[in-house]
Amino acid sequence: MIFCRLIVILFAIPFTLVGVILAFIVTNITLSVVTFIGLIMLVGIVVNNGIVLVDYTNMLRKRNYSLRDAVMEGGLLVSVLVTLILIPTMYTVFHQRTLISDRASARLNKRTVQMGGDSEN
């Protein structure tokens, strides 16, 4: 039984690699040290996500869900929740932070130019 769980988790890694290769082709990026570190991080995230999904599905199975219902609720519900709610929320928060920091740096640059005067004279 543990071997089957391991296979399910490790089966996600090839899909990750296919997605990375397609992303490299679409964006015309080559494999470098930075992208390889990102690839290692992505594989770690995918394996961690697989562990969470398998664990949650097993927890639902212990609560007397059928295998189909456990997989549908565990995998689909969690994936939809993360994709439709968590990711846009995180994107909005980080986007607002960058806008705030950009505005603050623009104000600081404007004040520096006003105080320093024109350097072309």
PDB file as gemmi writes it, atoms N, CA and C in Angstrom:
CRYST1    1.000    1.000    1.000  90.00  90.00  90.00 P 1                      
ATOM      1  N   MET A   1       0.815  -1.189   0.000  1.00  0.00           N  
ATOM      2  CA  MET A   1       0.000   0.000   0.000  1.00  0.00           C  
ATOM      3  C   MET A   1       0.865   1.263   0.000  1.00  0.00           C  
ATOM      4  N   ILE A   2       1.952   1.269   0.767  1.00  0.00           N  
ATOM      5  CA  ILE A   2       2.856   2.415   0.799  1.00  0.00           C  
ATOM      6  C   ILE A   2       3.529   2.590  -0.560  1.00  0.00           C  
ATOM      7  N   PHE A   3       3.836   1.473  -1.224  1.00  0.00           N  
ATOM      8  CA  PHE A   3       4.466   1.532  -2.533  1.00  0.00           C  
ATOM      9  C   PHE A   3       3.555   2.222  -3.545  1.00  0.00           C  
ATOM     10  N   CYS A   4       2.250   1.961  -3.465  1.00  0.00           N  
ATOM     11  CA  CYS A   4       1.300   2.616  -4.374  1.00  0.00           C  
ATOM     12  C   CYS A   4       1.256   4.121  -4.128  1.00  0.00           C  
ATOM     13  N   ARG A   5       1.300   4.539  -2.880  1.00  0.00           N  
ATOM     14  CA  ARG A   5       1.305   5.963  -2.560  1.00  0.00           C  
ATOM     15  C   ARG A   5       2.565   6.625  -3.106  1.00  0.00           C  
ATOM     16  N   LEU A   6       3.690   5.947  -2.969  1.00  0.00           N  
ATOM     17  CA  LEU A   6       4.952   6.468  -3.478  1.00  0.00           C  
ATOM     18  C   LEU A   6       4.908   6.631  -4.994  1.00  0.00           C  
ATOM     19  N   ILE A   7       4.349   5.647  -5.680  1.00  0.00           N  
ATOM     20  CA  ILE A   7       4.242   5.718  -7.139  1.00  0.00           C  
ATOM     21  C   ILE A   7       3.362   6.895  -7.554  1.00  0.00           C  
ATOM     22  N   VAL A   8       2.259   7.102  -6.840  1.00  0.00           N  
ATOM     23  CA  VAL A   8       1.366   8.218  -7.176  1.00  0.00           C  
ATOM     24  C   VAL A   8       2.097   9.550  -7.018  1.00  0.00           C  
ATOM     25  N   ILE A   9       2.865   9.692  -5.947  1.00  0.00           N  
ATOM     26  CA  ILE A   9       3.589  10.939  -5.705  1.00  0.00           C  
ATOM     27  C   ILE A   9       4.685  11.140  -6.751  1.00  0.00           C  
ATOM     28  N   LEU A  10       5.441  10.108  -7.031  1.00  0.00           N  
ATOM     29  CA  LEU A  10       6.545  10.240  -7.988  1.00  0.00           C  
ATOM     30  C   LEU A  10       6.064  10.339  -9.435  1.00  0.00           C  
ATOM     31  N   PHE A  11       4.833   9.919  -9.696  1.00  0.00           N  
ATOM     32  CA  PHE A  11       4.283  10.000 -11.043  1.00  0.00           C  
ATOM     33  C   PHE A  11       4.050  11.444 -11.466  1.00  0.00           C  
ATOM     34  N   ALA A  12       4.006  12.366 -10.523  1.00  0.00           N  
ATOM     35  CA  ALA A  12       3.769  13.777 -10.845  1.00  0.00           C  
ATOM     36  C   ALA A  12       5.020  14.465 -11.383  1.00  0.00           C  
ATOM     37  N   ILE A  13       6.201  13.914 -11.083  1.00  0.00           N  
ATOM     38  CA  ILE A  13       7.450  14.564 -11.495  1.00  0.00           C  
ATOM     39  C   ILE A  13       7.604  14.648 -13.018  1.00  0.00           C  
ATOM     40  N   PRO A  14       7.322  13.586 -13.783  1.00  0.00           N  
ATOM     41  CA  PRO A  14       7.446  13.739 -15.243  1.00  0.00           C  
ATOM     42  C   PRO A  14       6.539  14.818 -15.828  1.00  0.00           C  
ATOM     43  N   PHE A  15       5.339  14.993 -15.261  1.00  0.00           N  
ATOM     44  CA  PHE A  15       4.464  16.060 -15.744  1.00  0.00           C  
ATOM     45  C   PHE A  15       5.085  17.429 -15.481  1.00  0.00           C  
ATOM     46  N   THR A  16       5.774  17.545 -14.360  1.00  0.00           N  
ATOM     47  CA  THR A  16       6.468  18.797 -14.047  1.00  0.00           C  
ATOM     48  C   THR A  16       7.538  19.081 -15.093  1.00  0.00           C  
ATOM     49  N   LEU A  17       8.327  18.064 -15.413  1.00  0.00           N  
ATOM     50  CA  LEU A  17       9.407  18.246 -16.381  1.00  0.00           C  
ATOM     51  C   LEU A  17       8.880  18.588 -17.769  1.00  0.00           C  
ATOM     52  N   VAL A  18       7.769  17.971 -18.151  1.00  0.00           N  
ATOM     53  CA  VAL A  18       7.163  18.297 -19.446  1.00  0.00           C  
ATOM     54  C   VAL A  18       6.705  19.752 -19.450  1.00  0.00           C  
ATOM     55  N   GLY A  19       6.091  20.195 -18.364  1.00  0.00           N  
ATOM     56  CA  GLY A  19       5.658  21.588 -18.268  1.00  0.00           C  
ATOM     57  C   GLY A  19       6.822  22.561 -18.309  1.00  0.00           C  
ATOM     58  N   VAL A  20       7.919  22.210 -17.656  1.00  0.00           N  
ATOM     59  CA  VAL A  20       9.101  23.075 -17.654  1.00  0.00           C  
ATOM     60  C   VAL A  20       9.701  23.162 -19.057  1.00  0.00           C  
ATOM     61  N   ILE A  21       9.795  22.041 -19.738  1.00  0.00           N  
ATOM     62  CA  ILE A  21      10.348  22.042 -21.099  1.00  0.00           C  
ATOM     63  C   ILE A  21       9.465  22.878 -22.028  1.00  0.00           C  
ATOM     64  N   LEU A  22       8.158  22.724 -21.914  1.00  0.00           N  
ATOM     65  CA  LEU A  22       7.254  23.547 -22.735  1.00  0.00           C  
ATOM     66  C   LEU A  22       7.396  25.031 -22.399  1.00  0.00           C  
ATOM     67  N   ALA A  23       7.556  25.352 -21.125  1.00  0.00           N  
ATOM     68  CA  ALA A  23       7.745  26.752 -20.733  1.00  0.00           C  
ATOM     69  C   ALA A  23       9.057  27.297 -21.278  1.00  0.00           C  
ATOM     70  N   PHE A  24      10.113  26.490 -21.272  1.00  0.00           N  
ATOM     71  CA  PHE A  24      11.390  26.920 -21.849  1.00  0.00           C  
ATOM     72  C   PHE A  24      11.255  27.181 -23.348  1.00  0.00           C  
ATOM     73  N   ILE A  25      10.518  26.329 -24.035  1.00  0.00           N  
ATOM     74  CA  ILE A  25      10.355  26.481 -25.480  1.00  0.00           C  
ATOM     75  C   ILE A  25       9.531  27.733 -25.786  1.00  0.00           C  
ATOM     76  N   VAL A  26       8.428  27.922 -25.054  1.00  0.00           N  
ATOM     77  CA  VAL A  26       7.538  29.057 -25.318  1.00  0.00           C  
ATOM     78  C   VAL A  26       8.237  30.382 -25.018  1.00  0.00           C  
ATOM     79  N   THR A  27       8.965  30.448 -23.916  1.00  0.00           N  
ATOM     80  CA  THR A  27       9.605  31.707 -23.521  1.00  0.00           C  
ATOM     81  C   THR A  27      11.009  31.867 -24.089  1.00  0.00           C  
ATOM     82  N   ASN A  28      11.515  30.862 -24.788  1.00  0.00           N  
ATOM     83  CA  ASN A  28      12.831  30.894 -25.407  1.00  0.00           C  
ATOM     84  C   ASN A  28      13.937  31.135 -24.370  1.00  0.00           C  
ATOM     85  N   ILE A  29      13.838  30.420 -23.240  1.00  0.00           N  
ATOM     86  CA  ILE A  29      14.827  30.497 -22.172  1.00  0.00           C  
ATOM     87  C   ILE A  29      15.658  29.225 -22.195  1.00  0.00           C  
ATOM     88  N   THR A  30      16.952  29.371 -21.960  1.00  0.00           N  
ATOM     89  CA  THR A  30      17.823  28.203 -21.907  1.00  0.00           C  
ATOM     90  C   THR A  30      18.029  27.767 -20.457  1.00  0.00           C  
ATOM     91  N   LEU A  31      18.501  26.565 -20.297  1.00  0.00           N  
ATOM     92  CA  LEU A  31      18.758  26.038 -18.958  1.00  0.00           C  
ATOM     93  C   LEU A  31      20.048  26.656 -18.428  1.00  0.00           C  
ATOM     94  N   SER A  32      19.935  27.344 -17.304  1.00  0.00           N  
ATOM     95  CA  SER A  32      21.090  27.951 -16.656  1.00  0.00           C  
ATOM     96  C   SER A  32      21.081  27.547 -15.192  1.00  0.00           C  
ATOM     97  N   VAL A  33      22.009  28.056 -14.441  1.00  0.00           N  
ATOM     98  CA  VAL A  33      22.083  27.719 -13.015  1.00  0.00           C  
ATOM     99  C   VAL A  33      20.831  28.214 -12.296  1.00  0.00           C  
ATOM    100  N   VAL A  34      20.392  29.418 -12.620  1.00  0.00           N  
ATOM    101  CA  VAL A  34      19.217  29.990 -11.965  1.00  0.00           C  
ATOM    102  C   VAL A  34      17.964  29.191 -12.309  1.00  0.00           C  
ATOM    103  N   THR A  35      17.790  28.857 -13.597  1.00  0.00           N  
ATOM    104  CA  THR A  35      16.609  28.089 -13.979  1.00  0.00           C  
ATOM    105  C   THR A  35      16.671  26.670 -13.422  1.00  0.00           C  
ATOM    106  N   PHE A  36      17.867  26.112 -13.288  1.00  0.00           N  
ATOM    107  CA  PHE A  36      17.993  24.772 -12.713  1.00  0.00           C  
ATOM    108  C   PHE A  36      17.629  24.791 -11.234  1.00  0.00           C  
ATOM    109  N   ILE A  37      18.010  25.835 -10.513  1.00  0.00           N  
ATOM    110  CA  ILE A  37      17.611  25.962  -9.108  1.00  0.00           C  
ATOM    111  C   ILE A  37      16.085  26.099  -9.022  1.00  0.00           C  
ATOM    112  N   GLY A  38      15.500  26.878  -9.921  1.00  0.00           N  
ATOM    113  CA  GLY A  38      14.044  26.994  -9.971  1.00  0.00           C  
ATOM    114  C   GLY A  38      13.377  25.665 -10.280  1.00  0.00           C  
ATOM    115  N   LEU A  39      13.991  24.879 -11.174  1.00  0.00           N  
ATOM    116  CA  LEU A  39      13.459  23.558 -11.505  1.00  0.00           C  
ATOM    117  C   LEU A  39      13.491  22.635 -10.290  1.00  0.00           C  
ATOM    118  N   ILE A  40      14.572  22.674  -9.534  1.00  0.00           N  
ATOM    119  CA  ILE A  40      14.666  21.854  -8.321  1.00  0.00           C  
ATOM    120  C   ILE A  40      13.606  22.283  -7.315  1.00  0.00           C  
ATOM    121  N   MET A  41      13.407  23.597  -7.167  1.00  0.00           N  
ATOM    122  CA  MET A  41      12.372  24.079  -6.256  1.00  0.00           C  
ATOM    123  C   MET A  41      10.987  23.646  -6.709  1.00  0.00           C  
ATOM    124  N   LEU A  42      10.731  23.713  -8.010  1.00  0.00           N  
ATOM    125  CA  LEU A  42       9.431  23.318  -8.539  1.00  0.00           C  
ATOM    126  C   LEU A  42       9.168  21.840  -8.320  1.00  0.00           C  
ATOM    127  N   VAL A  43      10.175  21.002  -8.528  1.00  0.00           N  
ATOM    128  CA  VAL A  43      10.005  19.565  -8.276  1.00  0.00           C  
ATOM    129  C   VAL A  43       9.703  19.331  -6.799  1.00  0.00           C  
ATOM    130  N   GLY A  44      10.365  20.060  -5.916  1.00  0.00           N  
ATOM    131  CA  GLY A  44      10.082  19.933  -4.486  1.00  0.00           C  
ATOM    132  C   GLY A  44       8.663  20.334  -4.151  1.00  0.00           C  
ATOM    133  N   ILE A  45       8.178  21.398  -4.766  1.00  0.00           N  
ATOM    134  CA  ILE A  45       6.805  21.842  -4.532  1.00  0.00           C  
ATOM    135  C   ILE A  45       5.809  20.809  -5.039  1.00  0.00           C  
ATOM    136  N   VAL A  46       6.082  20.246  -6.215  1.00  0.00           N  
ATOM    137  CA  VAL A  46       5.181  19.250  -6.783  1.00  0.00           C  
ATOM    138  C   VAL A  46       5.145  17.996  -5.911  1.00  0.00           C  
ATOM    139  N   VAL A  47       6.295  17.544  -5.441  1.00  0.00           N  
ATOM    140  CA  VAL A  47       6.328  16.362  -4.573  1.00  0.00           C  
ATOM    141  C   VAL A  47       5.597  16.656  -3.265  1.00  0.00           C  
ATOM    142  N   ASN A  48       5.811  17.834  -2.698  1.00  0.00           N  
ATOM    143  CA  ASN A  48       5.116  18.208  -1.470  1.00  0.00           C  
ATOM    144  C   ASN A  48       3.607  18.255  -1.694  1.00  0.00           C  
ATOM    145  N   ASN A  49       3.178  18.817  -2.815  1.00  0.00           N  
ATOM    146  CA  ASN A  49       1.758  18.857  -3.143  1.00  0.00           C  
ATOM    147  C   ASN A  49       1.198  17.448  -3.309  1.00  0.00           C  
ATOM    148  N   GLY A  50       1.958  16.572  -3.932  1.00  0.00           N  
ATOM    149  CA  GLY A  50       1.517  15.186  -4.084  1.00  0.00           C  
ATOM    150  C   GLY A  50       1.349  14.491  -2.744  1.00  0.00           C  
ATOM    151  N   ILE A  51       2.268  14.746  -1.832  1.00  0.00           N  
ATOM    152  CA  ILE A  51       2.173  14.153  -0.496  1.00  0.00           C  
ATOM    153  C   ILE A  51       0.921  14.648   0.212  1.00  0.00           C  
ATOM    154  N   VAL A  52       0.653  15.943   0.118  1.00  0.00           N  
ATOM    155  CA  VAL A  52      -0.535  16.512   0.771  1.00  0.00           C  
ATOM    156  C   VAL A  52      -1.806  15.930   0.167  1.00  0.00           C  
ATOM    157  N   LEU A  53      -1.868  15.833  -1.158  1.00  0.00           N  
ATOM    158  CA  LEU A  53      -3.065  15.298  -1.797  1.00  0.00           C  
ATOM    159  C   LEU A  53      -3.289  13.829  -1.454  1.00  0.00           C  
ATOM    160  N   VAL A  54      -2.240  13.029  -1.461  1.00  0.00           N  
ATOM    161  CA  VAL A  54      -2.380  11.607  -1.113  1.00  0.00           C  
ATOM    162  C   VAL A  54      -2.781  11.466   0.352  1.00  0.00           C  
ATOM    163  N   ASP A  55      -2.185  12.263   1.214  1.00  0.00           N  
ATOM    164  CA  ASP A  55      -2.527  12.189   2.632  1.00  0.00           C  
ATOM    165  C   ASP A  55      -3.979  12.601   2.871  1.00  0.00           C  
ATOM    166  N   TYR A  56      -4.419  13.661   2.211  1.00  0.00           N  
ATOM    167  CA  TYR A  56      -5.803  14.106   2.378  1.00  0.00           C  
ATOM    168  C   TYR A  56      -6.781  13.078   1.823  1.00  0.00           C  
ATOM    169  N   THR A  57      -6.448  12.469   0.688  1.00  0.00           N  
ATOM    170  CA  THR A  57      -7.301  11.426   0.120  1.00  0.00           C  
ATOM    171  C   THR A  57      -7.381  10.233   1.061  1.00  0.00           C  
ATOM    172  N   ASN A  58      -6.265   9.842   1.656  1.00  0.00           N  
ATOM    173  CA  ASN A  58      -6.282   8.720   2.615  1.00  0.00           C  
ATOM    174  C   ASN A  58      -7.097   9.076   3.858  1.00  0.00           C  
ATOM    175  N   MET A  59      -7.027  10.333   4.290  1.00  0.00           N  
ATOM    176  CA  MET A  59      -7.828  10.753   5.432  1.00  0.00           C  
ATOM    177  C   MET A  59      -9.319  10.653   5.103  1.00  0.00           C  
ATOM    178  N   LEU A  60      -9.703  11.042   3.887  1.00  0.00           N  
ATOM    179  CA  LEU A  60     -11.100  10.909   3.478  1.00  0.00           C  
ATOM    180  C   LEU A  60     -11.510   9.447   3.367  1.00  0.00           C  
ATOM    181  N   ARG A  61     -10.601   8.600   2.936  1.00  0.00           N  
ATOM    182  CA  ARG A  61     -10.906   7.157   2.852  1.00  0.00           C  
ATOM    183  C   ARG A  61     -11.152   6.578   4.245  1.00  0.00           C  
ATOM    184  N   LYS A  62     -10.411   7.059   5.238  1.00  0.00           N  
ATOM    185  CA  LYS A  62     -10.627   6.590   6.616  1.00  0.00           C  
ATOM    186  C   LYS A  62     -11.960   7.073   7.165  1.00  0.00           C  
ATOM    187  N   ARG A  63     -12.510   8.143   6.593  1.00  0.00           N  
ATOM    188  CA  ARG A  63     -13.821   8.644   6.999  1.00  0.00           C  
ATOM    189  C   ARG A  63     -14.942   7.989   6.198  1.00  0.00           C  
ATOM    190  N   ASN A  64     -14.654   6.845   5.607  1.00  0.00           N  
ATOM    191  CA  ASN A  64     -15.612   6.004   4.873  1.00  0.00           C  
ATOM    192  C   ASN A  64     -16.107   6.631   3.571  1.00  0.00           C  
ATOM    193  N   TYR A  65     -15.287   7.457   2.931  1.00  0.00           N  
ATOM    194  CA  TYR A  65     -15.595   7.911   1.582  1.00  0.00           C  
ATOM    195  C   TYR A  65     -15.218   6.808   0.619  1.00  0.00           C  
ATOM    196  N   SER A  66     -15.926   6.721  -0.493  1.00  0.00           N  
ATOM    197  CA  SER A  66     -15.501   5.775  -1.531  1.00  0.00           C  
ATOM    198  C   SER A  66     -14.230   6.321  -2.181  1.00  0.00           C  
ATOM    199  N   LEU A  67     -13.509   5.457  -2.882  1.00  0.00           N  
ATOM    200  CA  LEU A  67     -12.256   5.889  -3.500  1.00  0.00           C  
ATOM    201  C   LEU A  67     -12.503   7.025  -4.491  1.00  0.00           C  
ATOM    202  N   ARG A  68     -13.543   6.891  -5.292  1.00  0.00           N  
ATOM    203  CA  ARG A  68     -13.841   7.920  -6.282  1.00  0.00           C  
ATOM    204  C   ARG A  68     -14.181   9.245  -5.607  1.00  0.00           C  
ATOM    205  N   ASP A  69     -15.028   9.202  -4.584  1.00  0.00           N  
ATOM    206  CA  ASP A  69     -15.408  10.437  -3.892  1.00  0.00           C  
ATOM    207  C   ASP A  69     -14.214  11.075  -3.187  1.00  0.00           C  
ATOM    208  N   ALA A  70     -13.376  10.244  -2.596  1.00  0.00           N  
ATOM    209  CA  ALA A  70     -12.192  10.769  -1.898  1.00  0.00           C  
ATOM    210  C   ALA A  70     -11.239  11.444  -2.876  1.00  0.00           C  
ATOM    211  N   VAL A  71     -11.029  10.824  -4.025  1.00  0.00           N  
ATOM    212  CA  VAL A  71     -10.133  11.409  -5.022  1.00  0.00           C  
ATOM    213  C   VAL A  71     -10.733  12.682  -5.605  1.00  0.00           C  
ATOM    214  N   MET A  72     -12.034  12.647  -5.905  1.00  0.00           N  
ATOM    215  CA  MET A  72     -12.678  13.829  -6.481  1.00  0.00           C  
ATOM    216  C   MET A  72     -12.678  14.995  -5.493  1.00  0.00           C  
ATOM    217  N   GLU A  73     -13.038  14.713  -4.234  1.00  0.00           N  
ATOM    218  CA  GLU A  73     -13.081  15.797  -3.262  1.00  0.00           C  
ATOM    219  C   GLU A  73     -11.682  16.217  -2.840  1.00  0.00           C  
ATOM    220  N   GLY A  74     -10.814  15.270  -2.609  1.00  0.00           N  
ATOM    221  CA  GLY A  74      -9.461  15.588  -2.159  1.00  0.00           C  
ATOM    222  C   GLY A  74      -8.645  16.284  -3.219  1.00  0.00           C  
ATOM    223  N   GLY A  75      -8.590  15.709  -4.392  1.00  0.00           N  
ATOM    224  CA  GLY A  75      -7.772  16.274  -5.451  1.00  0.00           C  
ATOM    225  C   GLY A  75      -8.399  17.475  -6.112  1.00  0.00           C  
ATOM    226  N   LEU A  76      -9.639  17.331  -6.529  1.00  0.00           N  
ATOM    227  CA  LEU A  76     -10.286  18.416  -7.257  1.00  0.00           C  
ATOM    228  C   LEU A  76     -10.611  19.597  -6.372  1.00  0.00           C  
ATOM    229  N   LEU A  77     -11.143  19.339  -5.200  1.00  0.00           N  
ATOM    230  CA  LEU A  77     -11.523  20.441  -4.334  1.00  0.00           C  
ATOM    231  C   LEU A  77     -10.306  21.254  -3.914  1.00  0.00           C  
ATOM    232  N   VAL A  78      -9.245  20.579  -3.523  1.00  0.00           N  
ATOM    233  CA  VAL A  78      -8.036  21.283  -3.098  1.00  0.00           C  
ATOM    234  C   VAL A  78      -7.414  22.021  -4.275  1.00  0.00           C  
ATOM    235  N   SER A  79      -7.341  21.385  -5.435  1.00  0.00           N  
ATOM    236  CA  SER A  79      -6.749  22.028  -6.604  1.00  0.00           C  
ATOM    237  C   SER A  79      -7.552  23.244  -7.043  1.00  0.00           C  
ATOM    238  N   VAL A  80      -8.863  23.126  -7.059  1.00  0.00           N  
ATOM    239  CA  VAL A  80      -9.710  24.254  -7.456  1.00  0.00           C  
ATOM    240  C   VAL A  80      -9.596  25.372  -6.430  1.00  0.00           C  
ATOM    241  N   LEU A  81      -9.580  25.013  -5.152  1.00  0.00           N  
ATOM    242  CA  LEU A  81      -9.451  26.023  -4.107  1.00  0.00           C  
ATOM    243  C   LEU A  81      -8.149  26.797  -4.256  1.00  0.00           C  
ATOM    244  N   VAL A  82      -7.057  26.081  -4.457  1.00  0.00           N  
ATOM    245  CA  VAL A  82      -5.759  26.740  -4.599  1.00  0.00           C  
ATOM    246  C   VAL A  82      -5.710  27.569  -5.873  1.00  0.00           C  
ATOM    247  N   THR A  83      -6.212  27.014  -6.969  1.00  0.00           N  
ATOM    248  CA  THR A  83      -6.115  27.696  -8.257  1.00  0.00           C  
ATOM    249  C   THR A  83      -7.020  28.918  -8.333  1.00  0.00           C  
ATOM    250  N   LEU A  84      -8.228  28.818  -7.845  1.00  0.00           N  
ATOM    251  CA  LEU A  84      -9.176  29.904  -8.023  1.00  0.00           C  
ATOM    252  C   LEU A  84      -9.195  30.925  -6.896  1.00  0.00           C  
ATOM    253  N   ILE A  85      -8.710  30.566  -5.723  1.00  0.00           N  
ATOM    254  CA  ILE A  85      -8.786  31.494  -4.596  1.00  0.00           C  
ATOM    255  C   ILE A  85      -7.408  31.907  -4.103  1.00  0.00           C  
ATOM    256  N   LEU A  86      -6.560  30.954  -3.789  1.00  0.00           N  
ATOM    257  CA  LEU A  86      -5.294  31.278  -3.151  1.00  0.00           C  
ATOM    258  C   LEU A  86      -4.314  31.966  -4.100  1.00  0.00           C  
ATOM    259  N   ILE A  87      -4.161  31.455  -5.303  1.00  0.00           N  
ATOM    260  CA  ILE A  87      -3.200  32.028  -6.253  1.00  0.00           C  
ATOM    261  C   ILE A  87      -3.570  33.466  -6.632  1.00  0.00           C  
ATOM    262  N   PRO A  88      -4.824  33.769  -7.009  1.00  0.00           N  
ATOM    263  CA  PRO A  88      -5.143  35.170  -7.309  1.00  0.00           C  
ATOM    264  C   PRO A  88      -4.981  36.094  -6.108  1.00  0.00           C  
ATOM    265  N   THR A  89      -5.275  35.597  -4.920  1.00  0.00           N  
ATOM    266  CA  THR A  89      -5.108  36.416  -3.718  1.00  0.00           C  
ATOM    267  C   THR A  89      -3.638  36.750  -3.499  1.00  0.00           C  
ATOM    268  N   MET A  90      -2.775  35.748  -3.616  1.00  0.00           N  
ATOM    269  CA  MET A  90      -1.341  35.988  -3.451  1.00  0.00           C  
ATOM    270  C   MET A  90      -0.825  36.932  -4.533  1.00  0.00           C  
ATOM    271  N   TYR A  91      -1.277  36.748  -5.762  1.00  0.00           N  
ATOM    272  CA  TYR A  91      -0.850  37.624  -6.854  1.00  0.00           C  
ATOM    273  C   TYR A  91      -1.247  39.069  -6.566  1.00  0.00           C  
ATOM    274  N   THR A  92      -2.477  39.265  -6.105  1.00  0.00           N  
ATOM    275  CA  THR A  92      -2.951  40.617  -5.808  1.00  0.00           C  
ATOM    276  C   THR A  92      -2.139  41.259  -4.695  1.00  0.00           C  
ATOM    277  N   VAL A  93      -1.856  40.503  -3.645  1.00  0.00           N  
ATOM    278  CA  VAL A  93      -1.095  41.047  -2.516  1.00  0.00           C  
ATOM    279  C   VAL A  93       0.304  41.449  -2.957  1.00  0.00           C  
ATOM    280  N   PHE A  94       1.000  40.559  -3.675  1.00  0.00           N  
ATOM    281  CA  PHE A  94       2.360  40.883  -4.100  1.00  0.00           C  
ATOM    282  C   PHE A  94       2.379  41.985  -5.145  1.00  0.00           C  
ATOM    283  N   HIS A  95       1.361  42.043  -5.999  1.00  0.00           N  
ATOM    284  CA  HIS A  95       1.295  43.103  -7.001  1.00  0.00           C  
ATOM    285  C   HIS A  95       1.092  44.458  -6.321  1.00  0.00           C  
ATOM    286  N   GLN A  96       0.243  44.505  -5.309  1.00  0.00           N  
ATOM    287  CA  GLN A  96       0.029  45.756  -4.582  1.00  0.00           C  
ATOM    288  C   GLN A  96       1.299  46.186  -3.860  1.00  0.00           C  
ATOM    289  N   ARG A  97       2.053  45.229  -3.323  1.00  0.00           N  
ATOM    290  CA  ARG A  97       3.300  45.582  -2.645  1.00  0.00           C  
ATOM    291  C   ARG A  97       4.294  46.195  -3.623  1.00  0.00           C  
ATOM    292  N   THR A  98       4.381  45.645  -4.819  1.00  0.00           N  
ATOM    293  CA  THR A  98       5.321  46.204  -5.789  1.00  0.00           C  
ATOM    294  C   THR A  98       4.866  47.581  -6.241  1.00  0.00           C  
ATOM    295  N   LEU A  99       3.552  47.776  -6.383  1.00  0.00           N  
ATOM    296  CA  LEU A  99       3.062  49.106  -6.746  1.00  0.00           C  
ATOM    297  C   LEU A  99       3.378  50.121  -5.664  1.00  0.00           C  
ATOM    298  N   ILE A 100       3.190  49.742  -4.413  1.00  0.00           N  
ATOM    299  CA  ILE A 100       3.478  50.653  -3.302  1.00  0.00           C  
ATOM    300  C   ILE A 100       4.964  50.979  -3.256  1.00  0.00           C  
ATOM    301  N   SER A 101       5.821  49.974  -3.421  1.00  0.00           N  
ATOM    302  CA  SER A 101       7.261  50.238  -3.372  1.00  0.00           C  
ATOM    303  C   SER A 101       7.710  51.056  -4.577  1.00  0.00           C  
ATOM    304  N   ASP A 102       7.101  50.837  -5.747  1.00  0.00           N  
ATOM    305  CA  ASP A 102       7.439  51.642  -6.922  1.00  0.00           C  
ATOM    306  C   ASP A 102       7.044  53.103  -6.717  1.00  0.00           C  
ATOM    307  N   ARG A 103       5.871  53.313  -6.142  1.00  0.00           N  
ATOM    308  CA  ARG A 103       5.423  54.683  -5.884  1.00  0.00           C  
ATOM    309  C   ARG A 103       6.322  55.364  -4.863  1.00  0.00           C  
ATOM    310  N   ALA A 104       6.709  54.616  -3.834  1.00  0.00           N  
ATOM    311  CA  ALA A 104       7.571  55.197  -2.802  1.00  0.00           C  
ATOM    312  C   ALA A 104       8.937  55.562  -3.380  1.00  0.00           C  
ATOM    313  N   SER A 105       9.496  54.703  -4.219  1.00  0.00           N  
ATOM    314  CA  SER A 105      10.798  55.015  -4.812  1.00  0.00           C  
ATOM    315  C   SER A 105      10.676  56.172  -5.798  1.00  0.00           C  
ATOM    316  N   ALA A 106       9.552  56.283  -6.495  1.00  0.00           N  
ATOM    317  CA  ALA A 106       9.356  57.407  -7.411  1.00  0.00           C  
ATOM    318  C   ALA A 106       9.261  58.717  -6.638  1.00  0.00           C  
ATOM    319  N   ARG A 107       8.565  58.698  -5.502  1.00  0.00           N  
ATOM    320  CA  ARG A 107       8.481  59.907  -4.683  1.00  0.00           C  
ATOM    321  C   ARG A 107       9.845  60.289  -4.128  1.00  0.00           C  
ATOM    322  N   LEU A 108      10.614  59.285  -3.705  1.00  0.00           N  
ATOM    323  CA  LEU A 108      11.951  59.553  -3.172  1.00  0.00           C  
ATOM    324  C   LEU A 108      12.849  60.137  -4.252  1.00  0.00           C  
ATOM    325  N   ASN A 109      12.798  59.599  -5.458  1.00  0.00           N  
ATOM    326  CA  ASN A 109      13.597  60.133  -6.559  1.00  0.00           C  
ATOM    327  C   ASN A 109      13.174  61.561  -6.904  1.00  0.00           C  
ATOM    328  N   LYS A 110      11.867  61.843  -6.855  1.00  0.00           N  
ATOM    329  CA  LYS A 110      11.375  63.181  -7.156  1.00  0.00           C  
ATOM    330  C   LYS A 110      11.880  64.186  -6.118  1.00  0.00           C  
ATOM    331  N   ARG A 111      11.868  63.789  -4.852  1.00  0.00           N  
ATOM    332  CA  ARG A 111      12.355  64.677  -3.799  1.00  0.00           C  
ATOM    333  C   ARG A 111      13.855  64.895  -3.924  1.00  0.00           C  
ATOM    334  N   THR A 112      14.598  63.878  -4.317  1.00  0.00           N  
ATOM    335  CA  THR A 112      16.037  64.014  -4.464  1.00  0.00           C  
ATOM    336  C   THR A 112      16.359  64.976  -5.600  1.00  0.00           C  
ATOM    337  N   VAL A 113      15.643  64.909  -6.684  1.00  0.00           N  
ATOM    338  CA  VAL A 113      15.865  65.817  -7.802  1.00  0.00           C  
ATOM    339  C   VAL A 113      15.506  67.227  -7.412  1.00  0.00           C  
ATOM    340  N   GLN A 114      14.409  67.414  -6.665  1.00  0.00           N  
ATOM    341  CA  GLN A 114      14.007  68.752  -6.248  1.00  0.00           C  
ATOM    342  C   GLN A 114      15.018  69.357  -5.289  1.00  0.00           C  
ATOM    343  N   MET A 115      15.542  68.568  -4.364  1.00  0.00           N  
ATOM    344  CA  MET A 115      16.489  69.097  -3.393  1.00  0.00           C  
ATOM    345  C   MET A 115      17.866  69.318  -4.005  1.00  0.00           C  
ATOM    346  N   GLY A 116      18.262  68.460  -4.931  1.00  0.00           N  
ATOM    347  CA  GLY A 116      19.585  68.553  -5.498  1.00  0.00           C  
ATOM    348  C   GLY A 116      19.682  69.554  -6.615  1.00  0.00           C  
ATOM    349  N   GLY A 117      18.567  69.891  -7.198  1.00  0.00           N  
ATOM    350  CA  GLY A 117      18.588  70.827  -8.304  1.00  0.00           C  
ATOM    351  C   GLY A 117      18.906  70.120  -9.604  1.00  0.00           C  
ATOM    352  N   ASP A 118      19.076  70.903 -10.646  1.00  0.00           N  
ATOM    353  CA  ASP A 118      19.348  70.369 -11.955  1.00  0.00           C  
ATOM    354  C   ASP A 118      20.851  70.133 -12.074  1.00  0.00           C  
ATOM    355  N   SER A 119      21.250  68.932 -12.443  1.00  0.00           N  
ATOM    356  CA  SER A 119      22.665  68.618 -12.502  1.00  0.00           C  
ATOM    357  C   SER A 119      23.284  68.992 -13.848  1.00  0.00           C  
ATOM    358  N   GLU A 120      22.484  69.431 -14.830  1.00  0.00           N  
ATOM    359  CA  GLU A 120      23.010  69.753 -16.157  1.00  0.00           C  
ATOM    360  C   GLU A 120      23.551  71.181 -16.210  1.00  0.00           C  
ATOM    361  N   ASN A 121      23.291  72.037 -15.237  1.00  0.00           N  
ATOM    362  CA  ASN A 121      23.767  73.427 -15.277  1.00  0.00           C  
ATOM    363  C   ASN A 121      25.206  73.552 -15.005  1.00  0.00           C  
TER     364      ASN A 121                                                      
END                                                                             
